[in-house]
Amino acid sequence: MSSSAKDRPAPDAAQALAQANALISAQRKPEAAALLRGLLARNSGSAEARRRLAALGAAAHPAPRLTAAETRERKAIGTALRARDWQAVLPRAQALLKRQPLLGDVANALGLALRAAGRNNDALRAFDHAIRTDPALPDSYVNMSMLLRSLSQPAAARDAALAGLDVAPGNAGVRMAAGLALLELEDADRAIIHLREATRSAPRDVLAWDALLRALDLANRNDEAADALDAAEAACPGAPMIALHRAARDLREDRAEDALTLLDAQDPTALPPETRGVREQLRGRALDKLDRPAEAFAAFDEMNAHRLRARPAVGGPQFHGAMRHKLAGLDALPSGGWPADAAETDGWQPVFMAGFPRSGTTLADTFLRGHPDILLTEERPFSQTLTRGIDPAREAHDLANLGTEERAARRAAYRARFETDLGQQVGNRSAIDRLPFNMLNAAAIARMFPGAKFILVLRHPCDVVLSCFMQNFTANEAMDRFLDLSEAAETYDRSFTLWQRYRERLELDVTELRYEDMIVDPARAFAPVMAALGRDWRPDMADHRRAAQSRAVIQTASYAQVTRGLYRDAENRWQRYRDQLAPVMDRLTPWMETLGYSGRAQ
């Protein structure tokens, strides 16, 4: 290439597309592909370039000259990839990419190996390298999307998957990635469209059916889910993953014996490792319904063991350490809290719903959504906007040193995230931030919103801890505390110790709401809450099922329960598990007294 050609600026997108069209018309496809790949390396957002590149077929992919040894190495990496032998993939892919950086399939394999090693940022860079060097390869978009979704970046995951659709609209994996990302964004209608397309593109793909069935369940489309389950069983007869969905439906329809028989007939080794815990959770639920608590507890214990085998627990020392630091410095917080100032409200004052996980916050949410002047978000970590940069070991000091302008900026950022999530402005309505572990950020909340109101949702401590242990939560720093019953009880003890100290020290404005009262007489249970909100209870609020079914997606572990009529199956469940709970009762019994449960009818 001449020096003048090297110095010439790259054509803009319109010019590059026009030049590519001319080259394609002249049957110079390899040159057109190189031009389009160069454009996409500079501007990965050009959907038209991706579509035109993909239409070139085999010519769309780079074809670097490989030695015979490099060709063999590329094949060996592919073999190790299919065997999920990540320890073999990682060094070999790194070495080959240094010599041949245009091998998008090798970069994609490297990304998967890095993800398996827990090196998520490096994996993202590898997938990005694969997409930029070989943008017609759909697998890289799928894997980028799945990783972003696991990192709680569903919008970015959606964008990656939709970019993949430009190059492979008929690819079931790309459709699945798009559907799952849209589902997390609560765009259930579009998610289900993509997931249905995935099952049409690959009617024998068990994973596609699994994704569709989960989406229909989360979206509360029970009739459609029943029809899809029948179709999945016809398309994939005997598939263990589909059998899990049949067992879940049996449980939902109170056929616990049928569910258990079906689950026990399945070979757990035929399931993907990350799904084996689901089988044990369903077995535990069936055994619990059949009043076989010792066996049920063993099944839930095995569920958590599968979760640990699939991915080690994270964040324990940091999670508990943060609470210890906050407790140690709590006396440095101002007694009585920070003074309320009209300028501090910015015209609105959100209400914060707190409570330990599995206490009933989702059920409370479904009742409150029945009021037209009450707005609630799903469980979102909005309070991170308020706590940014606050060191738990210096919480009182750091909060005290936040000036008026900084506090105002944080409140504005918080409100923007809140209203963006709602898709509307709050106006004069009551805005409720529902997140159980808001209780651990009460000091920062009270600093940013002096006089903030809290709704504390309570449930019997033993039922709460047992229920947390029984849930197959999405893995994260907080939920991983419930993989072991002893640590679950410790987390409850420490969380409520911190909360109670915050409540007393800062004189928080707290209204309590008990799960046990909600399921007996909702109107009476919510009377103090409605008074705190300055709203009247409306008779149609009692139809919590209608409110739940009207929601696009319920993301919490309670999604199946809140669409049922009010039931008391889970009330005082802990009594049947006294033997299993015995090792942790020393931590929980004091809280039964403190929270007013020791004298309640049981």
TAPE-V329250 format. One record per residue. N is the residue number from 1. RES is the residue in three letters. PSI is psi in degrees with one decimal (999 if undefined). Layout:
N:RES:PSI
N:RES:PSI
This chain:
1:MET:136.2
2:SER:160.1
3:SER:-32.9
4:SER:-35.7
5:ALA:-38.7
6:LYS:-35.6
7:ASP:-14.3
8:ARG:133.9
9:PRO:149.1
10:ALA:143.0
11:PRO:150.0
12:ASP:177.8
13:ALA:-45.8
14:ALA:-43.6
15:GLN:-43.3
16:ALA:-41.4
17:LEU:-41.0
18:ALA:-42.9
19:GLN:-39.7
20:ALA:-41.1
21:ASN:-41.8
22:ALA:-42.0
23:LEU:-38.1
24:ILE:-42.8
25:SER:-31.7
26:ALA:10.5
27:GLN:29.4
28:ARG:62.5
29:LYS:-42.7
30:PRO:-38.6
31:GLU:-39.8
32:ALA:-41.5
33:ALA:-42.9
34:ALA:-39.8
35:LEU:-44.6
36:LEU:-38.2
37:ARG:-38.8
38:GLY:-40.2
39:LEU:-44.8
40:LEU:-28.4
41:ALA:-30.8
42:ARG:-32.6
43:ASN:82.4
44:SER:-5.8
45:GLY:2.3
46:SER:95.3
47:ALA:-37.5
48:GLU:-37.9
49:ALA:-40.7
50:ARG:-44.5
51:ARG:-42.9
52:ARG:-37.1
53:LEU:-46.9
54:ALA:-31.8
55:ALA:-11.8
56:LEU:-4.2
57:GLY:-134.8
58:ALA:-30.0
59:ALA:-14.8
60:ALA:-26.5
61:HIS:144.2
62:PRO:147.8
63:ALA:71.9
64:PRO:152.6
65:ARG:120.0
66:LEU:143.9
67:THR:167.2
68:ALA:-37.9
69:ALA:-39.8
70:GLU:-37.1
71:THR:-43.4
72:ARG:-39.6
73:GLU:-40.1
74:ARG:-43.0
75:LYS:-39.3
76:ALA:-38.2
77:ILE:-41.5
78:GLY:-39.8
79:THR:-44.5
80:ALA:-34.4
81:LEU:-46.6
82:ARG:-29.0
83:ALA:-1.5
84:ARG:34.9
85:ASP:78.1
86:TRP:-30.5
87:GLN:-26.3
88:ALA:-37.8
89:VAL:-45.3
90:LEU:-58.5
91:PRO:-35.1
92:ARG:-40.4
93:ALA:-40.7
94:GLN:-44.4
95:ALA:-44.1
96:LEU:-38.1
97:LEU:-30.0
98:LYS:-35.5
99:ARG:-34.1
100:GLN:78.5
101:PRO:-11.1
102:LEU:4.2
103:LEU:91.0
104:GLY:-35.3
105:ASP:-34.6
106:VAL:-39.3
107:ALA:-37.8
108:ASN:-43.8
109:ALA:-40.3
110:LEU:-42.1
111:GLY:-41.8
112:LEU:-40.8
113:ALA:-39.5
114:LEU:-38.6
115:ARG:-43.0
116:ALA:-28.9
117:ALA:1.6
118:GLY:11.6
119:ARG:72.4
120:ASN:-40.5
121:ASN:-41.0
122:ASP:-36.1
123:ALA:-42.1
124:LEU:-40.3
125:ARG:-37.3
126:ALA:-43.6
127:PHE:-39.7
128:ASP:-40.5
129:HIS:-42.9
130:ALA:-42.6
131:ILE:-39.2
132:ARG:-32.3
133:THR:-30.8
134:ASP:72.0
135:PRO:-5.9
136:ALA:3.9
137:LEU:110.4
138:PRO:-29.8
139:ASP:-34.8
140:SER:-37.5
141:TYR:-41.8
142:VAL:-49.3
143:ASN:-35.0
144:MET:-45.4
145:SER:-46.4
146:MET:-39.5
147:LEU:-43.7
148:LEU:-37.3
149:ARG:-40.4
150:SER:-21.0
151:LEU:16.4
152:SER:41.1
153:GLN:65.9
154:PRO:-32.5
155:ALA:-44.1
156:ALA:-36.6
157:ALA:-41.9
158:ARG:-45.5
159:ASP:-41.1
160:ALA:-43.3
161:ALA:-42.6
162:LEU:-32.6
163:ALA:-38.9
164:GLY:-31.3
165:LEU:-27.0
166:ASP:-35.4
167:VAL:-18.6
168:ALA:67.8
169:PRO:-20.7
170:GLY:6.4
171:ASN:121.0
172:ALA:-38.3
173:GLY:-40.8
174:VAL:-42.5
175:ARG:-42.0
176:MET:-45.1
177:ALA:-42.5
178:ALA:-44.3
179:GLY:-43.7
180:LEU:-37.1
181:ALA:-43.0
182:LEU:-34.2
183:LEU:-42.1
184:GLU:-26.1
185:LEU:5.9
186:GLU:23.9
187:ASP:71.7
188:ALA:-38.0
189:ASP:-50.1
190:ARG:-36.4
191:ALA:-47.2
192:ILE:-34.4
193:ILE:-48.7
194:HIS:-40.9
195:LEU:-33.1
196:ARG:-40.9
197:GLU:-35.8
198:ALA:-41.9
199:THR:-29.1
200:ARG:-39.5
201:SER:-34.3
202:ALA:76.1
203:PRO:-16.2
204:ARG:10.6
205:ASP:106.5
206:VAL:-37.7
207:LEU:-36.0
208:ALA:-43.4
209:TRP:-40.6
210:ASP:-44.9
211:ALA:-42.8
212:LEU:-44.4
213:LEU:-39.8
214:ARG:-39.8
215:ALA:-44.1
216:LEU:-37.4
217:ASP:-48.6
218:LEU:-30.1
219:ALA:3.5
220:ASN:33.7
221:ARG:74.7
222:ASN:-42.8
223:ASP:-42.7
224:GLU:-38.0
225:ALA:-39.3
226:ALA:-43.4
227:ASP:-41.4
228:ALA:-35.5
229:LEU:-42.6
230:ASP:-43.3
231:ALA:-39.2
232:ALA:-41.4
233:GLU:-35.0
234:ALA:-38.2
235:ALA:-31.8
236:CYS:66.4
237:PRO:132.5
238:GLY:4.2
239:ALA:124.1
240:PRO:-37.3
241:MET:-34.8
242:ILE:-34.2
243:ALA:-32.5
244:LEU:-40.1
245:HIS:-37.7
246:ARG:-41.3
247:ALA:-40.3
248:ALA:-39.6
249:ARG:-40.6
250:ASP:-42.5
251:LEU:-41.6
252:ARG:-31.3
253:GLU:21.1
254:ASP:38.4
255:ARG:63.6
256:ALA:-38.8
257:GLU:-42.6
258:ASP:-42.9
259:ALA:-45.4
260:LEU:-41.2
261:THR:-43.6
262:LEU:-43.9
263:LEU:-41.0
264:ASP:-19.5
265:ALA:-10.1
266:GLN:142.0
267:ASP:111.0
268:PRO:-26.5
269:THR:-12.7
270:ALA:-8.6
271:LEU:150.2
272:PRO:145.2
273:PRO:-38.2
274:GLU:-9.2
275:THR:-12.6
276:ARG:-30.4
277:GLY:-30.5
278:VAL:-41.7
279:ARG:-44.4
280:GLU:-35.9
281:GLN:-43.8
282:LEU:-39.0
283:ARG:-43.0
284:GLY:-42.4
285:ARG:-40.9
286:ALA:-45.2
287:LEU:-35.5
288:ASP:-44.8
289:LYS:-30.7
290:LEU:8.2
291:ASP:48.6
292:ARG:71.0
293:PRO:-38.4
294:ALA:-43.7
295:GLU:-38.2
296:ALA:-46.3
297:PHE:-41.6
298:ALA:-37.6
299:ALA:-42.5
300:PHE:-35.1
301:ASP:-42.1
302:GLU:-36.4
303:MET:-48.7
304:ASN:-32.5
305:ALA:-39.4
306:HIS:-40.3
307:ARG:-40.5
308:LEU:-36.6
309:ARG:-35.5
310:ALA:-35.8
311:ARG:120.7
312:PRO:147.0
313:ALA:146.9
314:VAL:154.3
315:GLY:8.3
316:GLY:-56.5
317:PRO:-39.8
318:GLN:-41.5
319:PHE:-52.0
320:HIS:-35.1
321:GLY:-38.9
322:ALA:-41.7
323:MET:-40.5
324:ARG:-43.9
325:HIS:-43.7
326:LYS:-41.5
327:LEU:-41.3
328:ALA:-32.3
329:GLY:11.2
330:LEU:-32.9
331:ASP:-12.6
332:ALA:-9.4
333:LEU:150.6
334:PRO:127.5
335:SER:125.8
336:GLY:-4.1
337:GLY:-177.5
338:TRP:143.2
339:PRO:139.5
340:ALA:140.9
341:ASP:130.8
342:ALA:-32.8
343:ALA:-16.7
344:GLU:-14.3
345:THR:-23.0
346:ASP:26.5
347:GLY:-2.0
348:TRP:161.1
349:GLN:99.6
350:PRO:156.4
351:VAL:140.8
352:PHE:115.8
353:MET:126.5
354:ALA:174.9
355:GLY:153.0
356:PHE:148.4
357:PRO:145.2
358:ARG:20.5
359:SER:-17.6
360:GLY:17.1
361:THR:-35.4
362:THR:-40.4
363:LEU:-43.5
364:ALA:-41.7
365:ASP:-45.6
366:THR:-32.0
367:PHE:-47.3
368:LEU:-30.0
369:ARG:-16.2
370:GLY:-7.0
371:HIS:127.5
372:PRO:-17.2
373:ASP:18.9
374:ILE:126.5
375:LEU:132.6
376:LEU:147.8
377:THR:160.8
378:GLU:177.1
379:GLU:104.8
380:ARG:142.6
381:PRO:51.8
382:PHE:-30.8
383:SER:-14.0
384:GLN:-30.5
385:THR:-33.5
386:LEU:-29.0
387:THR:2.1
388:ARG:125.6
389:GLY:1.8
390:ILE:117.2
391:ASP:120.8
392:PRO:-31.7
393:ALA:-14.0
394:ARG:33.6
395:GLU:-50.8
396:ALA:-44.4
397:HIS:-48.9
398:ASP:-39.1
399:LEU:-39.9
400:ALA:-31.7
401:ASN:4.7
402:LEU:116.2
403:GLY:173.1
404:THR:-45.0
405:GLU:-40.0
406:GLU:-41.4
407:ARG:-41.5
408:ALA:-39.5
409:ALA:-38.9
410:ARG:-39.0
411:ARG:-39.8
412:ALA:-41.9
413:ALA:-38.6
414:TYR:-47.5
415:ARG:-39.2
416:ALA:-43.7
417:ARG:-40.8
418:PHE:-50.3
419:GLU:-31.3
420:THR:-42.3
421:ASP:-39.8
422:LEU:-27.9
423:GLY:19.2
424:GLN:162.4
425:GLN:151.0
426:VAL:-42.5
427:GLY:-133.2
428:ASN:9.3
429:ARG:163.2
430:SER:128.0
431:ALA:123.6
432:ILE:123.9
433:ASP:106.7
434:ARG:107.5
435:LEU:116.1
436:PRO:-48.0
437:PHE:16.5
438:ASN:-24.1
439:MET:-27.2
440:LEU:-11.2
441:ASN:23.9
442:ALA:-34.7
443:ALA:-45.2
444:ALA:-38.8
445:ILE:-45.8
446:ALA:-29.8
447:ARG:-42.3
448:MET:-32.8
449:PHE:77.1
450:PRO:134.8
451:GLY:11.8
452:ALA:143.2
453:LYS:140.4
454:PHE:140.8
455:ILE:114.9
456:LEU:115.4
457:VAL:124.3
458:LEU:151.7
459:ARG:157.6
460:HIS:127.1
461:PRO:-40.1
462:CYS:-39.6
463:ASP:-38.6
464:VAL:-51.8
465:VAL:-42.3
466:LEU:-43.0
467:SER:-39.6
468:CYS:-43.0
469:PHE:-29.9
470:MET:-3.7
471:GLN:140.9
472:ASN:70.9
473:PHE:155.7
474:THR:134.4
475:ALA:128.5
476:ASN:179.0
477:GLU:-38.8
478:ALA:-48.7
479:MET:-23.4
480:ASP:-7.7
481:ARG:-7.0
482:PHE:11.6
483:LEU:-18.5
484:ASP:132.8
485:LEU:-40.2
486:SER:-43.5
487:GLU:-33.2
488:ALA:-44.8
489:ALA:-40.2
490:GLU:-41.6
491:THR:-40.0
492:TYR:-48.3
493:ASP:-49.6
494:ARG:-39.0
495:SER:-45.1
496:PHE:-29.5
497:THR:-47.3
498:LEU:-45.4
499:TRP:-47.5
500:GLN:-38.6
501:ARG:-42.0
502:TYR:-48.0
503:ARG:-43.3
504:GLU:-46.4
505:ARG:-44.8
506:LEU:-1.4
507:GLU:55.6
508:LEU:148.6
509:ASP:101.5
510:VAL:132.4
511:THR:126.5
512:GLU:144.7
513:LEU:122.2
514:ARG:133.6
515:TYR:-45.0
516:GLU:-30.0
517:ASP:-36.4
518:MET:-40.0
519:ILE:-6.3
520:VAL:-50.3
521:ASP:85.6
522:PRO:-43.4
523:ALA:-42.8
524:ARG:-41.1
525:ALA:-35.9
526:PHE:-4.4
527:ALA:-48.2
528:PRO:-34.8
529:VAL:-46.7
530:MET:-36.0
531:ALA:-42.2
532:ALA:-33.6
533:LEU:-13.5
534:GLY:31.3
535:ARG:158.2
536:ASP:142.6
537:TRP:135.2
538:ARG:138.4
539:PRO:-35.5
540:ASP:-9.7
541:MET:-23.7
542:ALA:-20.1
543:ASP:71.7
544:HIS:-26.3
545:ARG:-39.2
546:ARG:-43.6
547:ALA:-41.3
548:ALA:-42.8
549:GLN:-19.2
550:SER:-12.3
551:ARG:140.5
552:ALA:-47.7
553:VAL:138.4
554:ILE:111.4
555:GLN:-13.3
556:THR:169.8
557:ALA:-9.5
558:SER:8.3
559:TYR:-35.5
560:ALA:-33.3
561:GLN:-39.6
562:VAL:-10.7
563:THR:-3.0
564:ARG:165.1
565:GLY:163.9
566:LEU:133.8
567:TYR:159.7
568:ARG:18.7
569:ASP:-37.6
570:ALA:-6.3
571:GLU:128.2
572:ASN:29.3
573:ARG:-31.9
574:TRP:-24.9
575:GLN:-33.9
576:ARG:-10.4
577:TYR:28.3
578:ARG:-40.7
579:ASP:-42.5
580:GLN:-31.7
581:LEU:-10.9
582:ALA:-42.4
583:PRO:-16.1
584:VAL:4.8
585:MET:-23.9
586:ASP:-28.6
587:ARG:-33.2
588:LEU:-31.3
589:THR:-43.6
590:PRO:-33.1
591:TRP:-27.9
592:MET:-39.9
593:GLU:-49.4
594:THR:-40.3
595:LEU:5.9
596:GLY:28.2
597:TYR:-15.9
598:SER:-27.3
599:GLY:0.6
600:ARG:150.8
601:ALA:135.1
602:GLN:999
